[in-house]
Amino acid sequence: MVFTRLQHDSRSPVSASEGRGTGVENNGESSSDYEEGDATISVIPQRNKSPIAAAEDVDVSNGTVAPATSSSAIPAAKKRQRRTRIPDKPYLRIMPWNLWTILKNYIGKELTEIPIPFNFCEPLSMLQRLVEDYEYSEILDKAAMASDSCEQLAYVAAFTVSSYATTSNRTAKPFNPLLGETYELDRTDDLGWKCISEQVSHHPHVVAQHCESKNWICHQEFSMTSSLKGKYLQVKPLGMTHLTFLSSGNRYTWKKVTTNVNNIIFGKLWVDHHGEMEIVNHKTGEKCVLQFIPSEPFSPSKQRKVTGAVMNAKRELVWVLNGTWDNKMEASKVAEKRSQVKGKQVLETEAPVVVWQRRWPPPEAEKYYNLSEFACQLNELEEGVAPTDSRLRPDQRLMEEGLPVPQYEPIWFKKEMDTSMYPIDDSVYHLYKGKYWECKEKQNWSVCPDIF
């Protein structure tokens, strides 16, 4: 199916100059194909609001959905006062070599096990980073209120796109979790949900995650493969995400798309996502197909674009989605079918409505790893968490506080220069210092650090 957006008139809430209809420019040239045949879509410039309400019209309090107001349903005294930022990133962590000097020997190889220096990391673990998928959980609460399953699917699609927003200006690597490391986040008091994650495998890296609210349950098993493709690093997520709405029983699944980290050799690192995501409602047979279109760096109008179509069980087009994964998504409901024009079926849609809008971090966020306010709250210390919780990692905590991380000093070996090698190699090796077997004979292990 080829979608073509015709020009709006002045009454439309979205101007034609934005070029964000259903994945094509206003000149009528197609850039997105679907398998159900060919159709041309014309947007009806209506003043009335679409049946799908804007995502910002919802407020979540104590796990229930209510109309947004200036005051919350929970007294402020009962809510935890959470921080809005973390200490600035210390400039002393900047080192004189770039990422390419580390990765150049690993072209075409799996990169998940490569040790990355601290100045390329941020003070969050992968377990915490995955919880950022729920930063815009209010979209799911709005979806839970939808009486129509296709409308609900449009919301779910917007939610899947929102999880990529923070990556637009976050190129630092999170800490690799230890096997058995856990992370909990209980935001029942203000956001209405709580989440628990665990590193369940180390080779390969696998994270199991479960998140629940009064309206929905979402769980995923996340893993990935990564490889260096010359000038860019490619990450392919593995595993499936499952989402169930408790009132309707609708169950959705989807897989994440491929991520590229560009300019590994020269220039400023930038992230892009591309590929097709299929979201399926297994109860009704409805599905949404999202296309993450590869960015064209020198074409501002063709960067970070996402287009999509929601289809019912008969594979009839019901909703059209359009936007960018770093800013917002719009949804337009198909109004009715029309006649054939030049051999193509003409459809009309109602006025587009914003179903997700990003909350941008303040400009000073560049000083603290470009973390959003929500991300800054992920590593706050809390009482009563498991002793395996990511918040308790000393290396990660020291990095967040801007303090130097102690370098490990070997117990049984010492570092030496290998003078037998050619000078150009600058080879370093570790020479055994002795004393290990003597300590074993006496069973005196007092010199050993507590690493477990």
C-alpha positions as a printed Julia matrix, in Angstrom:
452×3 Matrix{Float64}:
   0.0     0.0     0.0
   1.47    3.33   -1.01
   0.39    6.28    1.1
   0.31    9.76   -0.44
  -0.61   12.79    1.61
  -2.47   15.53   -0.27
  -2.06   19.14    0.74
  -4.09   20.53    3.66
  -5.99   23.75    3.38
  -5.64   26.52    5.95
  -8.17   24.95    8.32
  -6.03   21.92    9.02
  -4.35   21.8    12.44
  -1.19   20.5    10.78
   0.29   22.55    7.96
   1.28   20.95    4.7
   4.77   22.42    5.01
   5.58   20.02    7.83
   5.81   17.18    5.36
   4.77   14.66    8.03
   1.72   12.92    6.68
   2.14    9.23    6.15
   5.78    9.01    5.23
   5.96   10.99    1.99
   6.61   14.53    0.92
   3.81   16.8    -0.23
   4.93   16.41   -3.84
   3.17   13.05   -3.84
   6.27   10.86   -4.11
   5.94    7.7    -2.06
   8.56    6.58    0.45
   6.66    3.88    2.36
   5.16    0.65    1.05
   2.8    -1.83    2.63
   1.75   -5.18    1.32
  -2.0    -4.73    1.2
  -2.16   -3.0    -2.18
  -2.02    0.59   -3.36
  -4.03    3.5    -1.97
  -3.83    7.26   -1.93
  -4.76    9.01    1.29
  -6.12   12.55    1.4
  -6.36   14.3     4.77
  -9.7    15.92    5.52
  -9.05   19.29    7.2
 -11.68   19.05    9.93
 -12.03   21.34   12.92
 -13.54   18.75   15.2
 -11.24   16.66   17.32
 -10.52   13.11   16.26
 -12.04   10.33   18.42
  -8.55    9.6    19.67
  -7.68   12.1    22.37
  -4.3    13.73   22.8
  -1.86   11.94   25.07
  -1.33   15.02   27.21
  -5.01   14.96   28.26
  -4.37   12.16   30.74
  -3.09   12.29   34.29
  -2.15    9.15   36.18
  -2.55    9.1    39.93
  -2.17    6.02   42.07
  -2.62    3.72   39.11
  -5.94    5.16   37.91
  -6.68    7.34   34.93
  -8.39   10.69   35.38
  -8.73   13.91   33.37
  -5.63   16.05   33.64
  -5.94   18.91   36.1
  -3.58   21.35   37.73
  -3.74   19.44   41.01
  -3.0    15.77   41.49
  -5.36   13.26   43.09
  -2.65   12.41   45.65
  -1.7    15.03   48.26
   1.79   16.34   47.73
   2.79   15.33   51.25
   2.34   11.66   50.38
   4.51   11.81   47.29
   8.24   11.34   47.43
  10.19   14.41   46.42
  12.49   13.15   43.69
  15.54   14.84   42.3
  15.5    16.57   38.93
  19.17   16.22   38.0
  22.48   14.6    39.0
  25.96   16.16   39.51
  27.73   17.47   36.42
  29.93   15.11   34.49
  33.56   15.86   35.49
  35.68   17.0    32.59
  38.65   15.05   33.9
  37.08   11.9    32.46
  37.74   13.09   28.91
  40.68   11.14   27.56
  42.88   11.81   24.52
  41.67    8.86   22.45
  38.4     8.2    20.69
  36.11    5.2    20.43
  37.7     4.08   17.19
  41.03    3.35   18.9
  39.21    0.76   21.0
  36.89   -0.78   18.42
  39.05   -0.89   15.3
  40.33   -4.39   16.08
  36.82   -5.78   16.43
  35.33   -5.13   12.99
  32.71   -7.78   12.23
  32.92   -9.3    15.73
  30.49   -9.4    18.64
  31.1    -6.31   20.8
  29.08   -6.94   23.96
  32.12   -8.23   25.85
  34.51   -5.39   24.97
  35.51   -3.33   28.04
  34.76    0.35   27.42
  36.55    3.1    29.41
  34.47    5.18   31.82
  34.53    8.32   29.73
  32.31    6.56   27.17
  29.78    5.47   29.83
  26.93    7.03   31.77
  26.13    6.29   35.46
  23.23    3.93   34.74
  23.18    0.19   34.2
  21.47   -1.47   31.25
  18.78   -2.63   33.68
  17.99    1.0    34.5
  18.25    2.13   30.9
  15.59   -0.4    29.85
  13.17    1.01   32.43
  13.25    4.26   30.46
  10.91    2.5    28.03
   8.15    3.51   30.49
   8.95    7.22   30.72
   5.76    7.92   28.77
   3.62    5.3    30.49
   0.67    7.7    30.46
   0.16    6.64   26.84
  -0.61    3.11   28.01
  -3.05    4.41   30.61
  -4.82    6.37   27.9
  -4.84    3.26   25.71
  -6.46    1.31   28.54
  -9.41    3.72   28.38
  -9.97    3.25   24.65
 -13.24    1.54   23.82
 -12.1     0.63   20.31
  -9.29   -1.9    19.96
  -7.85   -0.27   16.83
  -7.7     3.07   18.63
  -5.94    1.28   21.48
  -3.46   -0.19   19.03
  -2.67    3.3    17.72
  -1.76    4.32   21.26
   0.38    1.23   21.77
   2.24    2.09   18.57
   2.91    5.62   19.85
   4.21    4.13   23.1
   6.68    1.87   21.29
   8.06    4.88   19.39
   8.38    6.98   22.57
  10.93    4.56   24.03
  13.48    5.71   21.43
  13.23    9.44   22.18
  15.99    9.62   24.76
  18.52    8.04   22.37
  18.6    11.09   20.11
  21.16   12.83   22.32
  22.4     9.95   24.48
  25.43    8.21   22.96
  27.07    7.08   26.2
  27.1     3.38   27.02
  25.31    2.08   30.14
  27.11   -0.23   32.57
  26.93   -3.94   31.8
  24.96   -5.62   34.61
  26.54   -8.41   36.63
  24.94  -11.83   36.5
  22.16  -11.79   39.09
  22.09   -7.99   39.32
  18.57   -6.61   39.78
  16.84   -3.26   39.57
  13.46   -2.27   40.93
  11.54    0.94   40.37
   8.31    1.52   42.28
   6.5     4.58   40.94
   3.04    3.49   42.08
   2.59    6.68   44.09
   2.93    9.06   41.15
   3.01    7.15   37.84
   0.9     4.15   38.82
   3.32    1.32   38.01
   6.26   -0.66   39.37
   8.96   -2.63   37.58
  11.51   -5.32   38.41
  14.41   -6.39   36.17
  17.12   -9.04   36.52
  20.22  -10.0    34.58
  19.38  -13.67   34.03
  22.25  -14.59   31.68
  25.72  -13.2    31.07
  26.78  -15.17   27.97
  24.81  -13.97   26.12
  23.61  -10.92   28.04
  19.88  -11.33   28.76
  17.66   -9.08   30.88
  14.21  -10.2    32.07
  11.82   -7.39   32.96
   8.29   -7.21   34.39
   6.26   -4.02   34.78
   2.7    -3.77   36.09
   0.0    -1.23   36.83
  -3.71   -1.42   37.62
  -4.46   -1.07   33.92
  -1.81   -3.16   32.16
   1.07   -5.62   32.49
   4.15   -5.48   30.29
   7.12   -7.83   30.24
  10.08   -8.34   27.97
  13.22  -10.37   27.61
  15.96   -8.21   26.15
  19.17   -9.31   24.5
  21.12   -8.04   21.53
  23.9    -8.65   19.07
  26.31   -5.9    18.06
  28.98   -5.6    15.42
  31.18   -2.94   13.88
  30.35   -2.22   10.25
  33.27    0.03    9.41
  32.1     3.58   10.09
  29.16    2.64   12.31
  28.23    0.3    15.13
  25.09   -1.78   14.57
  22.95   -3.12   17.41
  20.19   -5.65   16.73
  17.83   -6.17   19.68
  16.59   -9.68   20.35
  13.6   -10.85   22.34
   9.92   -9.96   22.38
   7.87   -7.45   24.37
   4.43   -8.53   25.63
   1.73   -6.08   26.74
  -1.67   -7.06   28.19
  -4.54   -4.73   29.1
  -6.36   -6.12   32.1
  -9.87   -4.8    31.37
 -10.09   -5.95   27.74
  -7.64   -8.84   27.74
  -6.04   -7.49   24.56
  -2.47   -8.82   24.31
   0.12   -7.19   22.08
   3.63   -8.23   21.07
   6.42   -6.5    19.17
  10.18   -6.56   18.59
  12.48   -3.56   18.64
  14.16   -2.29   15.48
  17.85   -2.05   14.57
  20.01    0.77   15.96
  23.09    2.3    14.3
  25.67    4.41   16.13
  27.27    6.52   13.41
  30.55    8.44   13.05
  32.61    5.92   14.97
  35.81    7.06   13.2
  35.36   10.82   12.74
  32.88   13.46   13.79
  30.21   13.57   16.48
  28.46   10.32   17.34
  24.79   10.17   16.4
  22.18    7.44   16.71
  19.6     6.29   14.2
  16.95    3.57   14.24
  15.63    1.79   11.19
  13.55   -1.19   10.17
  10.01   -2.49   10.39
   8.15   -3.09   13.64
   4.98   -5.18   13.62
   2.66   -4.83   16.63
   0.03   -7.57   16.79
  -3.13   -7.82   18.9
  -3.33  -11.58   19.41
  -6.91  -11.43   20.7
  -8.44   -9.63   17.72
  -5.94  -10.27   14.92
  -5.43   -6.54   14.33
  -1.94   -5.26   13.68
   0.08   -2.1    13.21
   3.11   -1.88   10.95
   5.59    0.88   11.76
   8.4     1.88    9.43
  11.45    3.51   11.03
  12.93    5.18    7.96
  16.75    5.5     7.81
  17.82    9.1     8.29
  19.46   11.13    5.56
  21.94   13.38    7.42
  21.98   16.11    4.79
  18.19   16.23    4.39
  16.54   17.7     7.52
  13.06   16.69    6.37
  14.09   13.03    6.13
  15.54   12.45    9.58
  14.2    10.16   12.3
  10.86    9.68   10.54
   8.36    7.01   11.5
   5.24    6.11    9.54
   2.66    3.49   10.27
  -0.73    1.96    9.56
  -3.2     0.26   11.89
  -5.22   -2.46   10.18
  -8.2    -4.44   11.44
  -8.53   -8.21   11.24
  -9.71   -7.89    7.61
  -6.52   -5.93    6.82
  -8.5    -2.77    6.16
  -6.71    0.46    6.98
  -8.19    2.1    10.1
  -5.55    4.52   11.41
  -2.52    6.26    9.91
   0.45    7.25   12.09
   3.2     9.68   11.29
   5.96   11.54   13.08
   9.52   11.24   14.33
  10.96    9.0    17.01
  12.71   11.91   18.76
   9.81   14.39   18.98
   6.17   13.39   18.48
   3.71   11.05   16.8
   0.37   11.91   15.21
  -2.56    9.62   14.5
  -5.28   10.14   11.89
  -8.38    7.98   11.65
  -9.51    6.86    8.22
 -12.88    8.53    7.66
 -14.31    6.6     4.75
 -13.41    4.98    1.47
 -13.88    6.85   -1.77
 -13.8     6.08   -5.45
 -10.91    5.1    -7.65
  -8.6     7.83   -8.93
  -6.18    6.87  -11.68
  -6.54    3.25  -10.73
  -5.82    3.8    -7.07
  -8.19    3.69   -4.14
  -8.64    7.05   -2.46
  -9.08    7.19    1.31
  -9.67   10.17    3.52
  -8.55   10.66    7.1
  -9.73   12.9     9.88
  -7.54   15.67   11.25
  -4.33   14.34   12.85
  -4.01   14.44   16.62
  -0.76   14.34   18.59
  -0.73   11.07   20.57
   2.79   11.45   21.94
   4.94   14.52   22.53
   8.43   14.36   23.95
   9.36   16.15   27.16
  12.73   17.64   26.28
  15.47   17.88   28.94
  16.76   21.36   29.78
  19.8    22.73   27.9
  22.05   22.19   30.93
  21.4    18.44   30.68
  24.47   18.3    28.44
  26.5    18.75   31.63
  25.09   15.54   33.14
  25.09   13.0    30.31
  21.94   14.42   28.61
  19.74   12.55   31.07
  16.05   13.41   31.18
  14.47   14.24   34.52
  13.02   10.72   34.63
  16.44    9.18   33.93
  18.02   11.27   36.69
  15.66    9.65   39.18
  16.53    6.08   38.25
  19.7     5.87   40.36
  18.37    7.59   43.48
  19.19    5.62   46.61
  16.16    3.95   48.21
  15.75    1.91   51.37
  14.63   -1.69   51.33
  15.83   -2.66   47.84
  17.51   -6.01   47.24
  21.26   -6.16   47.94
  21.73   -6.96   44.23
  20.12   -3.68   43.11
  21.97   -1.55   40.54
  21.82    1.48   42.86
  24.26   -0.24   45.2
  27.05   -0.7    42.66
  30.04    1.28   44.03
  31.64    1.95   40.63
  28.44    3.35   39.18
  27.74    5.41   42.31
  31.23    6.93   42.31
  30.86    7.86   38.66
  27.53    9.61   39.27
  29.0    11.59   42.17
  31.96   12.67   40.05
  34.5    10.87   42.21
  37.48    8.92   40.88
  36.92    5.19   40.61
  39.78    3.31   42.3
  41.91    1.36   39.87
  42.27   -2.31   40.63
  45.68   -3.34   41.89
  46.45   -7.02   41.22
  47.15   -9.13   44.29
  49.33  -11.89   42.86
  50.76  -10.21   39.74
  52.56   -6.97   38.86
  52.65   -5.07   35.6
  55.93   -5.14   33.67
  57.18   -3.94   30.28
  58.16   -6.79   27.97
  61.58   -5.66   26.71
  62.01   -8.83   24.65
  59.42   -7.62   22.13
  59.98   -5.14   19.33
  59.9    -1.53   20.58
  56.9    -0.69   18.39
  54.74   -3.16   20.3
  55.07   -1.45   23.7
  53.99   -4.77   25.17
  52.94   -4.98   28.79
  52.4    -8.17   30.72
  51.74   -9.2    34.31
  54.47  -11.07   36.18
  53.6   -13.43   39.04
  54.76  -11.95   42.39
  54.53  -15.13   44.43
  52.94  -15.78   47.83
  49.7   -17.32   46.52
  50.54  -20.93   47.41
  51.95  -19.87   50.76
  48.68  -18.1    51.59
  46.71  -21.13   50.5
  48.78  -23.43   52.74
  48.05  -21.19   55.74
  44.46  -20.5    54.55
  45.16  -16.82   55.09
  43.23  -14.89   52.44
  43.24  -11.51   54.19
  44.89   -9.8    51.23
  42.0   -10.71   48.92
  39.32   -8.07   48.19
  35.62   -8.84   48.62
  34.56   -9.04   44.98
  31.36  -10.99   45.52
